[in-house]
Amino acid sequence: MPKMLPYGRPVVEDDDIDAVVAALRDDMLTTGPRVGEYERAFAAATGAVEAVACNSGTAALHLAVLAANLGPSQAAIVPAVTFLATANVVRMTGAEVVFADVDPDTGLMSPEHLNDALKRAAARGLRAAVALPVHVNGQYCDMAELADVAERSGLVLIEDACHALGVPDSGANRYSAAACFSTHAVKAVTTAEGGVVTTRDPAQAERMRSLRSHGMIRDPNLFADRSLAFDEEGPNPWYYEMPELGWNYRLPDVLCALGISQLRKLDRFYRRRQEIAAQYDRLLTPLAPALRPVPHGNRAHGWHLYAVLIDFALLGTTRRRFMEALRAEGVGTQVHYIPVNRQPYYVNRYGDNLLPGAEAYYARCLSIPFFPSMTDADVERVVVALSSLTSGKAVVA
């Protein structure tokens, strides 16, 4: 069997390993000085005012909705095409989820989809307080238009930007209260597992830093129980308080060391992803209409995934057989994503509510190998394999 090209792969180099080893030799493996250093580096890389590091993209989303005070009397709008976490963090606050449909070709939630979801929320007697647009594959939603809808509707916008790190100013929060990123192994840069929330609001950032560490605070100015917090000489140095419930979402120093090293390469990784995407765009053109790239036009793109749309019925096959045939050629693929509203938990809670755009996107989408260490020859190999399965003739010279 040929060497496997997975749909995604991290790029970890010697300097990354050296940075981790140096962290392992230091006194503090977690909750040490590298956390703040990593947050400052991430803020600089994304144009953010504040960046709050945590241990997963899911934790980032959860911290952001908690900071928005989402709770049991409210609802949040979530596009159906996303990973489970975008919806699950809403339920983790006790709020209800209202699923929005998406564009059948891009998988993105549009202002029209958001408006439709708001109407359905109102019909269910729900008060929508938050919307979570998802930049699927890395392609940016129309945030300016979504922000207009949000302003008219009293919504807080929280970006699920887990696919979008690398887009200029992707964390600058021009249109949103917060943007949430993942640094999972196959994301734009990696800390193995990890997440970051960016925000313009320093007070919100400090609240999220407390929430990521059990809700603890150590600022004497905020202590409520002065009899425990102080003696006659001043604040007790061991003392802390928990004014609200929090979680253990901390990111260890050793992983922050990896993240700091990786962020120095973000521009290089992003440029290579752009180059590979342009090569795919060119080489896959002859395979239409049976196979075509997800359209992206001139829209800003983080290029986390390269997804194609395949008419399996036209090819007289199924997605399972198609994926297995590619695997036999050493080409790994994945499906991003099963519409979350189809998950049994949400069907049991909200009923079987099919959304046509999400169904159409899911039925055709496939993510093909796409990572910065791919060579041009690797890309050509993927295209040849796809061409052989679609009876097309791709030019790879």
C-alpha positions as CSV (number, residue, x, y, z in Angstrom):
1,M,0.0,0.0,0.0
2,P,1.3,3.5,-0.8
3,K,2.4,5.8,2.0
4,M,-0.7,7.2,3.6
5,L,-1.5,10.9,3.2
6,P,-4.0,11.7,6.0
7,Y,-6.5,14.5,5.6
8,G,-4.5,16.5,8.2
9,R,-1.1,16.3,9.9
10,P,0.8,18.5,12.4
11,V,4.1,19.9,11.5
12,V,6.4,19.6,14.5
13,E,10.0,20.6,14.0
14,D,13.2,20.4,16.0
15,D,12.8,23.9,17.5
16,D,9.3,22.9,18.7
17,I,10.8,19.9,20.4
18,D,13.6,21.9,21.9
19,A,11.0,24.4,23.3
20,V,9.1,21.6,25.0
21,V,12.2,20.1,26.5
22,A,13.3,23.4,27.9
23,A,9.8,23.8,29.5
24,L,10.1,20.3,31.0
25,R,13.4,21.3,32.6
26,D,11.9,24.4,34.3
27,D,10.3,24.5,37.7
28,M,6.7,25.0,36.6
29,L,5.1,22.6,34.2
30,T,1.7,24.3,34.5
31,T,0.2,27.7,35.4
32,G,3.5,29.3,35.0
33,P,5.0,32.2,33.1
34,R,4.7,30.6,29.6
35,V,0.9,30.9,29.8
36,G,1.0,34.7,29.8
37,E,3.7,34.7,27.2
38,Y,1.7,32.4,24.9
39,E,-1.4,34.6,25.4
40,R,0.5,37.7,24.4
41,A,2.0,36.0,21.4
42,F,-1.4,34.7,20.3
43,A,-3.0,38.2,20.7
44,A,-0.2,39.7,18.6
45,A,-0.6,37.0,15.9
46,T,-4.4,37.6,15.6
47,G,-4.7,41.3,16.2
48,A,-6.6,40.7,19.5
49,V,-6.7,42.9,22.5
50,E,-6.8,40.0,24.9
51,A,-6.2,36.2,24.4
52,V,-7.2,33.6,27.0
53,A,-5.5,30.2,26.7
54,C,-7.3,27.0,27.7
55,N,-7.0,23.3,27.2
56,S,-9.3,22.8,24.1
57,G,-11.4,24.5,21.5
58,T,-14.4,23.2,23.3
59,A,-13.2,24.9,26.5
60,A,-12.7,28.1,24.6
61,L,-16.3,28.0,23.4
62,H,-17.6,27.2,26.8
63,L,-15.7,30.0,28.4
64,A,-17.0,32.4,25.8
65,V,-20.6,31.6,26.3
66,L,-20.2,31.7,30.1
67,A,-18.7,35.1,29.8
68,A,-21.7,36.2,27.7
69,N,-23.9,35.1,30.7
70,L,-25.8,32.5,28.6
71,G,-28.0,30.5,30.8
72,P,-31.1,28.4,31.3
73,S,-33.7,31.0,30.4
74,Q,-32.1,31.7,27.0
75,A,-31.2,30.1,23.7
76,A,-28.3,30.3,21.2
77,I,-28.3,30.0,17.4
78,V,-25.9,27.3,16.2
79,P,-25.3,26.4,12.5
80,A,-26.1,22.7,11.9
81,V,-22.8,22.0,10.0
82,T,-20.2,22.1,12.7
83,F,-18.5,19.9,15.3
84,L,-20.5,18.7,18.3
85,A,-18.8,21.2,20.6
86,T,-20.4,24.3,19.2
87,A,-23.9,23.1,20.2
88,N,-22.8,21.1,23.3
89,V,-21.3,24.1,25.1
90,V,-24.7,25.9,24.9
91,R,-26.4,22.9,26.6
92,M,-23.6,22.9,29.2
93,T,-24.9,26.4,30.3
94,G,-28.5,25.1,30.5
95,A,-29.5,27.2,27.5
96,E,-31.4,25.7,24.5
97,V,-30.0,25.3,21.0
98,V,-31.8,26.5,17.9
99,F,-30.1,25.1,14.8
100,A,-29.7,27.3,11.7
101,D,-29.5,26.0,8.2
102,V,-26.4,26.7,6.1
103,D,-25.5,27.3,2.4
104,P,-25.6,23.9,0.6
105,D,-22.3,24.6,-1.2
106,T,-20.2,26.3,1.5
107,G,-21.7,25.0,4.8
108,L,-21.7,28.6,6.1
109,M,-24.5,30.2,8.0
110,S,-25.8,33.4,6.2
111,P,-27.7,36.3,7.6
112,E,-30.8,34.8,6.0
113,H,-30.3,31.6,7.9
114,L,-29.7,33.5,11.1
115,N,-33.0,35.4,10.6
116,D,-34.9,32.2,9.9
117,A,-33.5,30.6,13.1
118,L,-34.5,33.6,15.1
119,K,-38.0,33.3,13.8
120,R,-38.1,29.6,14.7
121,A,-36.7,30.4,18.2
122,A,-39.5,32.9,18.8
123,A,-42.1,30.4,17.6
124,R,-40.9,28.0,20.3
125,G,-41.1,30.8,22.9
126,L,-37.3,31.0,23.2
127,R,-35.3,34.1,23.8
128,A,-32.2,33.9,21.7
129,A,-29.3,35.7,23.3
130,V,-26.2,34.4,21.5
131,A,-25.3,33.3,17.9
132,L,-22.2,31.2,17.1
133,P,-21.3,31.6,13.4
134,V,-18.8,28.9,12.4
135,H,-16.1,29.5,9.8
136,V,-16.3,26.0,8.3
137,N,-13.1,24.7,6.7
138,G,-11.6,28.1,7.5
139,Q,-13.8,30.2,5.2
140,Y,-15.1,33.3,6.8
141,C,-18.8,33.9,7.2
142,D,-20.2,37.3,6.2
143,M,-19.5,38.7,9.7
144,A,-20.5,42.3,8.8
145,E,-24.0,41.2,7.7
146,L,-24.3,38.8,10.6
147,A,-23.4,41.6,13.0
148,D,-26.2,43.8,11.6
149,V,-28.7,41.0,12.3
150,A,-27.3,40.5,15.7
151,E,-27.4,44.2,16.6
152,R,-31.1,44.4,15.5
153,S,-31.9,41.3,17.5
154,G,-30.0,41.9,20.6
155,L,-27.7,39.0,20.0
156,V,-24.1,38.5,21.3
157,L,-21.9,37.1,18.4
158,I,-19.3,34.5,19.4
159,E,-17.2,33.2,16.5
160,D,-16.3,29.6,16.3
161,A,-13.1,30.3,14.6
162,C,-11.5,27.0,15.3
163,H,-10.8,26.5,11.6
164,A,-9.8,30.1,10.9
165,L,-6.5,30.9,12.6
166,G,-4.2,32.5,10.1
167,V,-6.7,34.9,8.4
168,P,-5.4,38.4,9.0
169,D,-7.0,39.9,12.1
170,S,-8.9,36.7,12.6
171,G,-9.1,37.2,16.4
172,A,-9.5,41.0,16.4
173,N,-13.2,40.7,17.2
174,R,-14.3,43.5,14.9
175,Y,-17.8,42.1,14.7
176,S,-17.9,39.7,17.7
177,A,-17.7,39.7,21.5
178,A,-15.3,36.8,21.3
179,A,-13.6,34.5,18.8
180,C,-12.7,30.9,19.8
181,F,-9.8,29.0,18.4
182,S,-8.5,25.4,18.6
183,T,-4.9,24.3,18.6
184,H,-5.6,20.6,18.3
185,A,-3.0,18.5,16.5
186,V,-4.3,19.2,13.0
187,K,-5.1,22.9,13.3
188,A,-3.1,25.8,11.9
189,V,-0.7,25.6,14.8
190,T,-0.7,23.0,17.5
191,T,-0.3,22.6,21.2
192,A,-1.4,19.0,20.8
193,E,-4.7,19.9,22.5
194,G,-5.6,23.4,23.4
195,G,-7.8,26.4,22.7
196,V,-7.8,30.2,22.9
197,V,-10.5,32.9,23.3
198,T,-9.9,36.4,22.0
199,T,-11.8,39.4,23.1
200,R,-11.7,43.2,23.1
201,D,-12.9,43.4,26.7
202,P,-10.1,43.0,29.4
203,A,-12.7,42.5,32.1
204,Q,-14.3,39.6,30.2
205,A,-10.8,38.2,29.6
206,E,-10.1,38.2,33.4
207,R,-13.4,36.6,34.1
208,M,-12.6,33.8,31.6
209,R,-9.2,33.3,33.2
210,S,-10.9,32.8,36.6
211,L,-13.5,30.4,35.1
212,R,-10.7,28.3,33.5
213,S,-9.3,27.7,37.0
214,H,-12.3,26.6,39.1
215,G,-13.7,30.1,39.3
216,M,-10.9,31.1,41.8
217,I,-9.9,34.7,42.3
218,R,-6.8,36.0,44.2
219,D,-7.4,39.8,44.0
220,P,-7.7,41.2,47.6
221,N,-9.9,44.0,46.3
222,L,-12.5,41.4,45.2
223,F,-12.6,39.3,48.4
224,A,-16.0,39.0,50.1
225,D,-15.1,37.3,53.3
226,R,-12.7,39.8,54.9
227,S,-12.5,37.8,58.2
228,L,-10.8,34.9,56.3
229,A,-9.0,37.0,53.7
230,F,-7.2,39.4,56.0
231,D,-5.4,39.7,59.3
232,E,-4.4,42.9,61.0
233,E,-1.3,43.2,58.7
234,G,-3.0,42.7,55.4
235,P,-4.3,40.0,53.0
236,N,-3.4,36.5,53.7
237,P,-1.0,35.2,51.0
238,W,-2.5,31.8,50.7
239,Y,-6.1,33.0,50.4
240,Y,-8.4,32.6,47.4
241,E,-12.2,32.8,46.9
242,M,-14.6,31.2,44.4
243,P,-17.4,33.7,43.6
244,E,-18.8,31.5,40.8
245,L,-18.5,28.0,39.6
246,G,-15.6,27.3,37.3
247,W,-13.8,24.5,35.6
248,N,-10.3,23.1,35.2
249,Y,-9.6,24.4,31.7
250,R,-6.0,25.4,32.2
251,L,-3.4,24.9,29.5
252,P,0.0,23.6,30.9
253,D,3.2,25.6,30.5
254,V,4.8,22.7,28.6
255,L,2.0,23.0,25.9
256,C,2.3,26.8,25.9
257,A,6.0,26.3,25.1
258,L,5.0,24.3,22.0
259,G,2.4,27.0,21.1
260,I,4.8,29.8,21.4
261,S,7.2,28.0,19.0
262,Q,4.5,27.1,16.6
263,L,3.1,30.7,16.4
264,R,6.4,31.9,15.0
265,K,5.7,29.7,12.0
266,L,2.0,30.6,11.5
267,D,2.6,32.9,8.5
268,R,4.8,30.2,6.9
269,F,2.3,27.5,7.5
270,Y,-0.5,29.7,6.2
271,R,1.3,30.7,3.0
272,R,2.0,27.0,2.2
273,R,-1.7,26.1,2.8
274,Q,-2.6,28.9,0.4
275,E,-0.2,27.5,-2.2
276,I,-1.6,24.0,-1.8
277,A,-5.2,25.3,-2.1
278,A,-4.4,27.1,-5.3
279,Q,-2.8,24.0,-6.7
280,Y,-5.9,22.0,-5.9
281,D,-8.1,24.7,-7.3
282,R,-6.3,24.4,-10.6
283,L,-5.8,20.7,-10.9
284,L,-9.3,19.7,-9.8
285,T,-11.2,22.0,-12.3
286,P,-11.4,19.2,-15.0
287,L,-13.2,16.9,-12.6
288,A,-16.4,19.0,-12.5
289,P,-19.3,18.4,-12.4
290,A,-18.8,15.1,-10.6
291,L,-16.3,16.7,-8.2
292,R,-15.6,20.3,-7.5
293,P,-14.0,22.2,-4.7
294,V,-16.2,24.0,-2.1
295,P,-16.5,27.4,-3.7
296,H,-14.6,30.2,-1.9
297,G,-14.3,33.1,-4.3
298,N,-12.5,36.0,-2.8
299,R,-13.8,35.4,0.8
300,A,-11.2,35.4,3.6
301,H,-10.1,31.9,4.4
302,G,-8.0,30.2,7.1
303,W,-7.4,27.1,5.0
304,H,-7.8,24.6,7.8
305,L,-9.4,22.0,5.5
306,Y,-9.7,21.6,1.8
307,A,-13.1,20.2,1.1
308,V,-14.7,19.1,-2.2
309,L,-18.3,18.4,-3.2
310,I,-18.9,15.1,-4.9
311,D,-21.9,13.9,-6.7
312,F,-21.7,10.2,-5.7
313,A,-25.0,9.3,-7.4
314,L,-23.7,10.7,-10.7
315,L,-20.6,8.5,-10.2
316,G,-22.7,5.5,-9.4
317,T,-21.0,4.9,-6.1
318,T,-21.4,5.7,-2.4
319,R,-19.2,7.9,-0.2
320,R,-18.1,4.9,1.8
321,R,-16.9,3.0,-1.3
322,F,-15.3,6.2,-2.7
323,M,-13.3,6.8,0.6
324,E,-12.3,3.1,0.7
325,A,-11.0,3.3,-2.8
326,L,-8.9,6.4,-2.0
327,R,-7.6,4.7,1.2
328,A,-6.4,1.8,-0.9
329,E,-4.3,4.4,-2.9
330,G,-2.9,5.8,0.3
331,V,-5.2,8.9,0.3
332,G,-6.9,9.6,3.6
333,T,-10.2,11.6,3.8
334,Q,-12.7,12.7,6.3
335,V,-16.3,14.1,6.5
336,H,-16.7,17.5,8.2
337,Y,-19.5,17.3,9.5
338,I,-22.6,15.2,10.2
339,P,-25.2,17.9,10.9
340,V,-25.4,18.2,14.6
341,N,-29.2,18.5,14.6
342,R,-29.3,14.9,13.4
343,Q,-27.5,13.6,16.6
344,P,-29.8,11.4,18.7
345,Y,-29.4,13.7,21.8
346,Y,-30.7,16.7,19.8
347,V,-33.4,14.7,17.9
348,N,-34.7,13.5,21.3
349,R,-34.7,17.0,22.7
350,Y,-36.0,19.0,19.7
351,G,-37.5,16.6,17.3
352,D,-36.4,15.5,13.8
353,N,-35.9,18.9,12.2
354,L,-34.2,18.5,8.9
355,L,-32.5,21.5,7.4
356,P,-32.1,21.3,3.6
357,G,-28.9,23.2,3.1
358,A,-27.1,21.2,5.8
359,E,-28.4,18.0,4.3
360,A,-27.2,18.9,0.9
361,Y,-23.8,20.0,2.1
362,Y,-23.3,16.9,4.2
363,A,-24.4,14.5,1.4
364,R,-21.6,15.7,-0.9
365,C,-18.7,17.0,1.3
366,L,-15.3,15.3,1.6
367,S,-12.1,16.7,3.1
368,I,-9.0,15.6,1.2
369,P,-5.3,15.6,2.4
370,F,-4.3,19.2,3.3
371,F,-1.4,20.2,5.5
372,P,1.7,22.4,5.2
373,S,4.3,19.6,4.8
374,M,2.6,18.3,1.7
375,T,4.8,18.5,-1.4
376,D,3.5,19.4,-4.8
377,A,4.0,15.8,-5.8
378,D,1.7,14.8,-2.9
379,V,-1.0,17.1,-4.2
380,E,-0.6,15.7,-7.7
381,R,-0.9,12.2,-6.3
382,V,-4.2,13.0,-4.6
383,V,-5.5,14.5,-7.7
384,V,-4.6,11.5,-9.8
385,A,-6.4,9.2,-7.4
386,L,-9.5,11.4,-7.5
387,S,-9.3,11.6,-11.3
388,S,-9.2,7.9,-11.6
389,L,-12.4,7.6,-9.5
390,T,-14.3,10.3,-11.4
391,S,-13.1,9.2,-14.9
392,G,-11.8,12.7,-15.4
393,K,-8.5,13.8,-16.8
394,A,-6.6,16.1,-14.5
395,V,-3.5,17.8,-15.7
396,V,-0.8,17.4,-13.1
397,A,2.2,18.8,-15.0
